[in-house]
Amino acid sequence: MHYPRFGQTGLKTSSLCLGTMGIGSSKWKGWVLDEDRSVPILKAALDAGINFFDMADWYSTGLNERVVGRTLLSMTEREKLVLATKAFYPMSDDANDRGLSRKHLMASIDRSLAQMGTDYVDLYVIHAFDPETPIEETMRALHDIVVSGKARYIGASTMYAWQFAKMNHVAEQKGWTRFVNMQCQYSLLYREEEREMMPYCQDEGIAVTTFSPLARGYLAGGGTPGRAAFDPYLDWFGDAIDQEIAARVNQVARQRGVPPSQVAQAWVIGSGNSSVPLVGAESPEQLMVAIAALTFELSAEERAFLEEPYRPRDVINDYNPIRRARGPAPAPAPALAAIS
């Protein structure tokens, strides 16, 4: 495992980050793993050298932070971990228990730290953009959280590039803490962040953490069993073009003798657009496939073959996805004759 520099910070993280939305409580969503099935995955991640773990207060309504944070802290020293968590989504029916107001962020960081059993997080991420809260209020609150020592760095997720740039501009104008990280969805089925967000982050030296390299499991065989009833993105993916790309992933996987998920994840890792890919896993074995993708190189011909059917689609900027217009069906895939 390598430990690259995280953007322009001095922080070093593992080459992969374990995304833990699927860890916590099956009572929250049926496909989420309960604690007894989660511990072996967390142990396998540590044993493989992963030090970077991504959580959110919204995941399993707090149980995610409790299971992941406390389990990891029982296995290794706090200073050896890079812990990230997120805030934004409703945690209750209370009108103030959501969003990016100062009130909610200050309450959320304290609640998250108590859940995890630590006095700071390495990376505190806003889960989405909040149009109902002034940017100045949000950025001042995040700055104060960093100054208080409760977070070392801040990041953002799932928003338009102009929103992210505007928030960083406000922080720079006021002399407050700027974002060092953008977390966005990225896969062979969703590449819209290549247009504006990723070039902006590259220009600013901002680390990009990408999630859902398998398009919510679609590129690994059609999605997590039982997940379709809970995850709107599984309905969002799946038109004729997506099916064609998935077929090409399977074709390359067969020719190379590896699982389709390894091919899809290797494409993200080799794109040059993801500083640290986030990967999820339902078992230690799935995690090992993701780790194997770190050293699995696709040829230029394979990458072109996988990318060719893609077409523009709507940008995902929150967790209420707008379904994009269905594109025309692609032509049948040509044989990948040059690859043996």
C-alpha positions as CSV (number, residue, x, y, z in Angstrom):
1,M,0.0,0.0,0.0
2,H,1.3,3.5,-0.9
3,Y,0.6,6.6,1.1
4,P,0.4,9.6,-1.3
5,R,0.2,13.2,-0.2
6,F,-3.5,14.4,0.1
7,G,-3.7,17.2,-2.4
8,Q,-1.5,20.1,-1.3
9,T,-1.7,19.2,2.4
10,G,1.0,17.4,4.4
11,L,-1.5,14.6,5.2
12,K,-0.6,11.1,3.8
13,T,-3.4,8.7,3.2
14,S,-3.5,5.1,1.9
15,S,-4.0,4.8,-1.9
16,L,-7.5,3.5,-1.2
17,C,-10.1,4.8,1.2
18,L,-12.7,2.4,2.6
19,G,-16.2,3.9,2.1
20,T,-18.5,2.6,4.9
21,M,-22.0,3.5,3.8
22,G,-22.7,-0.2,3.8
23,I,-21.6,-0.6,7.5
24,G,-23.9,0.0,10.4
25,S,-27.4,-1.4,10.7
26,S,-29.6,-3.4,8.3
27,K,-32.6,-1.7,10.0
28,W,-31.6,1.6,8.2
29,K,-31.4,0.0,4.8
30,G,-31.7,-3.7,4.1
31,W,-28.4,-4.1,2.2
32,V,-26.3,-2.5,5.1
33,L,-24.2,-4.9,7.1
34,D,-24.7,-5.2,10.8
35,E,-21.7,-5.0,13.2
36,D,-20.9,-8.7,13.3
37,R,-20.4,-8.8,9.5
38,S,-18.6,-5.5,9.4
39,V,-15.8,-6.1,11.8
40,P,-14.0,-8.6,9.5
41,I,-14.0,-6.1,6.7
42,L,-12.5,-3.3,8.9
43,K,-9.9,-5.7,10.2
44,A,-9.0,-6.8,6.6
45,A,-8.7,-3.1,5.6
46,L,-6.3,-2.4,8.4
47,D,-4.3,-5.5,7.7
48,A,-3.9,-4.5,4.1
49,G,-2.5,-1.1,5.1
50,I,-5.6,1.1,4.6
51,N,-5.6,4.0,7.0
52,F,-8.3,6.1,5.4
53,F,-12.0,5.5,6.4
54,D,-15.0,7.5,5.2
55,M,-18.1,7.7,7.3
56,A,-21.2,10.0,7.6
57,D,-23.6,10.8,10.5
58,W,-26.5,10.1,8.1
59,Y,-25.4,6.5,7.4
60,S,-27.4,4.2,9.6
61,T,-28.5,7.3,11.5
62,G,-25.3,7.5,13.6
63,L,-24.7,3.7,14.0
64,N,-22.2,3.8,11.1
65,E,-19.9,6.2,13.0
66,R,-20.3,4.1,16.2
67,V,-19.5,0.8,14.5
68,V,-16.7,2.0,12.3
69,G,-15.1,4.4,14.6
70,R,-15.1,2.4,17.8
71,T,-14.1,-0.8,16.0
72,L,-11.1,0.8,14.4
73,L,-10.1,2.5,17.6
74,S,-10.2,-0.9,19.4
75,M,-7.8,-2.3,16.8
76,T,-5.2,0.4,16.4
77,E,-3.9,3.7,17.7
78,R,-5.9,6.9,16.8
79,E,-2.9,8.6,15.2
80,K,-2.5,5.8,12.7
81,L,-6.0,6.4,11.3
82,V,-7.3,9.0,8.9
83,L,-11.0,9.3,9.8
84,A,-13.5,11.3,7.8
85,T,-17.2,11.9,8.4
86,K,-19.9,14.0,6.8
87,A,-22.9,16.2,7.7
88,F,-25.9,17.7,5.9
89,Y,-28.7,15.2,5.6
90,P,-31.7,15.1,8.1
91,M,-30.9,13.3,11.3
92,S,-34.4,13.7,12.8
93,D,-37.7,15.4,12.1
94,D,-36.4,18.6,13.9
95,A,-36.2,21.6,11.5
96,N,-32.7,22.4,12.6
97,D,-31.3,18.9,12.6
98,R,-30.2,19.1,8.9
99,G,-28.4,21.4,6.5
100,L,-25.3,23.5,6.8
101,S,-26.4,26.1,9.3
102,R,-23.9,27.0,12.1
103,K,-26.4,25.4,14.6
104,H,-26.5,22.1,12.8
105,L,-22.8,21.9,12.0
106,M,-21.7,22.6,15.5
107,A,-24.2,20.1,16.9
108,S,-23.2,17.5,14.2
109,I,-19.5,17.5,14.8
110,D,-20.0,17.0,18.6
111,R,-22.4,14.2,18.0
112,S,-20.2,12.5,15.5
113,L,-17.1,12.7,17.8
114,A,-19.2,11.2,20.6
115,Q,-20.4,8.4,18.3
116,M,-16.9,7.5,17.1
117,G,-15.2,7.8,20.5
118,T,-12.6,10.3,19.5
119,D,-12.0,14.0,20.1
120,Y,-11.2,14.9,16.4
121,V,-11.7,13.8,12.8
122,D,-9.0,14.2,10.2
123,L,-11.5,15.3,7.5
124,Y,-14.9,16.9,8.0
125,V,-17.0,16.9,4.8
126,I,-20.2,18.7,4.0
127,H,-22.3,16.1,2.2
128,A,-24.0,18.5,-0.2
129,F,-24.6,22.2,-1.0
130,D,-27.2,23.9,1.1
131,P,-29.1,26.6,-0.8
132,E,-31.0,27.7,2.3
133,T,-27.9,28.7,4.3
134,P,-25.6,31.7,3.5
135,I,-22.2,30.5,2.3
136,E,-20.5,32.8,4.8
137,E,-22.3,31.1,7.7
138,T,-21.3,27.7,6.6
139,M,-17.7,28.5,5.9
140,R,-17.3,30.4,9.2
141,A,-18.7,27.5,11.1
142,L,-16.4,25.0,9.4
143,H,-13.4,27.3,10.1
144,D,-14.3,27.5,13.8
145,I,-14.6,23.7,13.9
146,V,-11.0,23.5,12.5
147,V,-9.7,26.2,14.9
148,S,-11.3,24.3,17.8
149,G,-9.3,21.3,17.0
150,K,-12.3,19.1,16.3
151,A,-11.3,18.7,12.6
152,R,-7.9,18.9,11.0
153,Y,-9.2,19.5,7.4
154,I,-12.5,20.2,5.6
155,G,-14.0,18.8,2.4
156,A,-17.1,18.9,0.4
157,S,-19.2,16.4,-1.7
158,T,-21.8,16.2,-4.4
159,M,-22.4,19.7,-5.7
160,Y,-21.8,21.8,-8.9
161,A,-18.3,23.1,-9.5
162,W,-19.4,26.7,-9.4
163,Q,-20.9,26.1,-5.9
164,F,-17.7,24.5,-4.6
165,A,-15.5,27.3,-6.1
166,K,-17.8,30.0,-4.6
167,M,-17.5,28.5,-1.2
168,N,-13.7,28.3,-1.4
169,H,-13.6,31.9,-2.7
170,V,-15.6,33.1,0.3
171,A,-13.3,31.3,2.7
172,E,-10.2,32.8,0.9
173,Q,-11.7,36.3,1.0
174,K,-12.4,36.1,4.8
175,G,-9.1,34.3,5.7
176,W,-11.0,31.2,6.8
177,T,-10.2,27.5,6.2
178,R,-10.5,26.4,2.6
179,F,-11.6,23.0,1.4
180,V,-8.8,20.6,0.7
181,N,-11.0,17.8,-0.7
182,M,-13.9,17.2,-3.1
183,Q,-15.7,13.8,-2.9
184,C,-17.7,13.0,-6.0
185,Q,-19.3,10.1,-7.8
186,Y,-17.2,8.7,-10.7
187,S,-17.3,5.6,-12.8
188,L,-17.5,4.4,-16.4
189,L,-21.3,5.2,-16.2
190,Y,-20.9,8.6,-14.6
191,R,-18.1,10.9,-15.9
192,E,-19.7,14.4,-15.7
193,E,-17.2,15.6,-13.1
194,E,-14.5,15.4,-15.7
195,R,-15.9,18.5,-17.3
196,E,-15.5,21.2,-14.6
197,M,-15.1,19.8,-11.1
198,M,-12.0,17.7,-11.7
199,P,-10.1,20.4,-13.7
200,Y,-10.9,22.9,-11.0
201,C,-9.6,20.7,-8.3
202,Q,-6.4,19.9,-10.3
203,D,-5.8,23.6,-10.8
204,E,-6.3,24.4,-7.1
205,G,-4.4,21.4,-5.8
206,I,-7.5,19.9,-4.2
207,A,-7.6,16.2,-3.5
208,V,-10.4,14.3,-5.2
209,T,-11.9,11.3,-3.6
210,T,-14.3,9.4,-5.9
211,F,-17.0,7.1,-4.8
212,S,-19.2,4.4,-6.5
213,P,-16.6,3.1,-9.0
214,L,-19.1,0.2,-9.7
215,A,-22.0,2.6,-10.3
216,R,-23.8,1.4,-7.2
217,G,-22.8,-2.2,-8.1
218,Y,-24.2,-2.1,-11.7
219,L,-20.8,-2.8,-13.1
220,A,-20.3,-5.8,-10.9
221,G,-23.4,-7.7,-12.0
222,G,-26.4,-5.4,-11.7
223,G,-26.3,-4.1,-8.2
224,T,-26.2,-5.3,-4.6
225,P,-28.9,-8.0,-3.9
226,G,-31.8,-6.3,-2.3
227,R,-30.4,-2.8,-2.8
228,A,-32.7,-1.8,-5.6
229,A,-35.6,-1.1,-3.3
230,F,-33.5,1.4,-1.3
231,D,-31.1,3.1,-3.7
232,P,-32.6,5.4,-6.3
233,Y,-29.3,5.3,-8.3
234,L,-29.9,1.7,-9.3
235,D,-33.0,2.9,-11.2
236,W,-31.0,5.9,-12.5
237,F,-28.5,3.6,-14.2
238,G,-29.5,0.8,-16.7
239,D,-30.4,2.1,-20.1
240,A,-29.1,0.6,-23.3
241,I,-25.9,2.6,-23.2
242,D,-25.2,1.6,-19.6
243,Q,-25.9,-2.0,-20.5
244,E,-23.4,-1.7,-23.4
245,I,-20.7,-0.3,-21.1
246,A,-21.3,-3.1,-18.6
247,A,-21.1,-5.7,-21.3
248,R,-17.7,-4.3,-22.4
249,V,-16.5,-4.4,-18.8
250,N,-17.5,-8.0,-18.7
251,Q,-15.7,-8.7,-22.0
252,V,-12.4,-7.2,-20.8
253,A,-12.7,-9.0,-17.5
254,R,-13.2,-12.4,-19.3
255,Q,-10.2,-11.8,-21.5
256,R,-8.0,-10.8,-18.6
257,G,-9.3,-13.5,-16.2
258,V,-10.4,-11.1,-13.4
259,P,-13.7,-10.1,-11.9
260,P,-15.6,-7.3,-13.7
261,S,-15.4,-5.2,-10.5
262,Q,-11.6,-5.2,-10.8
263,V,-11.7,-3.9,-14.3
264,A,-14.2,-1.1,-13.4
265,Q,-12.2,0.0,-10.4
266,A,-8.9,-0.2,-12.3
267,W,-10.4,2.2,-14.8
268,V,-11.1,4.8,-12.1
269,I,-7.7,4.3,-10.5
270,G,-5.9,4.7,-13.8
271,S,-7.9,7.7,-15.0
272,G,-5.6,10.2,-13.3
273,N,-8.7,12.0,-12.0
274,S,-9.0,10.4,-8.6
275,S,-6.5,11.2,-5.9
276,V,-7.9,8.5,-3.6
277,P,-10.7,6.3,-4.8
278,L,-13.3,5.3,-2.2
279,V,-14.3,1.6,-2.4
280,G,-17.0,-0.3,-0.6
281,A,-17.0,-4.0,0.3
282,E,-19.5,-6.5,1.5
283,S,-16.8,-9.0,2.5
284,P,-13.0,-9.1,2.9
285,E,-12.8,-10.9,-0.4
286,Q,-14.5,-8.0,-2.2
287,L,-12.0,-5.7,-0.5
288,M,-9.1,-7.7,-1.8
289,V,-10.5,-7.3,-5.4
290,A,-10.4,-3.6,-5.0
291,I,-6.9,-3.6,-3.6
292,A,-5.8,-5.8,-6.6
293,A,-7.2,-3.1,-8.9
294,L,-4.4,-0.8,-7.6
295,T,-1.8,-2.7,-9.6
296,F,-4.0,-3.9,-12.5
297,E,-3.3,-1.8,-15.5
298,L,-5.6,-1.5,-18.5
299,S,-4.1,-0.9,-21.9
300,A,-4.8,2.2,-23.9
301,E,-6.9,0.1,-26.2
302,E,-8.9,-1.4,-23.4
303,R,-9.6,2.0,-21.9
304,A,-10.8,3.4,-25.2
305,F,-13.0,0.3,-25.7
306,L,-14.6,0.8,-22.3
307,E,-15.1,4.6,-22.7
308,E,-16.4,4.7,-26.3
309,P,-20.1,4.3,-25.7
310,Y,-20.4,7.0,-23.1
311,R,-22.6,10.0,-23.6
312,P,-23.3,13.2,-21.5
313,R,-25.9,12.8,-18.8
314,D,-27.3,15.0,-16.1
315,V,-25.0,16.1,-13.3
316,I,-25.8,14.5,-9.9
317,N,-25.6,17.3,-7.4
318,D,-27.6,15.9,-4.4
319,Y,-29.2,12.7,-3.2
320,N,-32.4,13.3,-5.1
321,P,-31.1,12.5,-8.5
322,I,-32.7,14.0,-11.6
323,R,-33.1,11.2,-14.2
324,R,-31.3,12.1,-17.4
325,A,-32.8,11.8,-20.8
326,R,-32.2,8.4,-22.2
327,G,-29.6,8.5,-24.9
328,P,-29.8,6.6,-28.2
329,A,-28.9,2.9,-28.1
330,P,-25.3,2.4,-29.1
331,A,-24.2,0.2,-31.9
332,P,-23.2,-3.3,-31.0
333,A,-19.8,-3.6,-29.5
334,P,-17.0,-4.4,-31.9
335,A,-14.8,-7.3,-30.9
336,L,-11.7,-6.3,-28.9
337,A,-9.5,-8.2,-31.4
338,A,-6.3,-6.4,-30.4
339,I,-6.5,-7.6,-26.9
340,S,-5.7,-11.2,-26.1
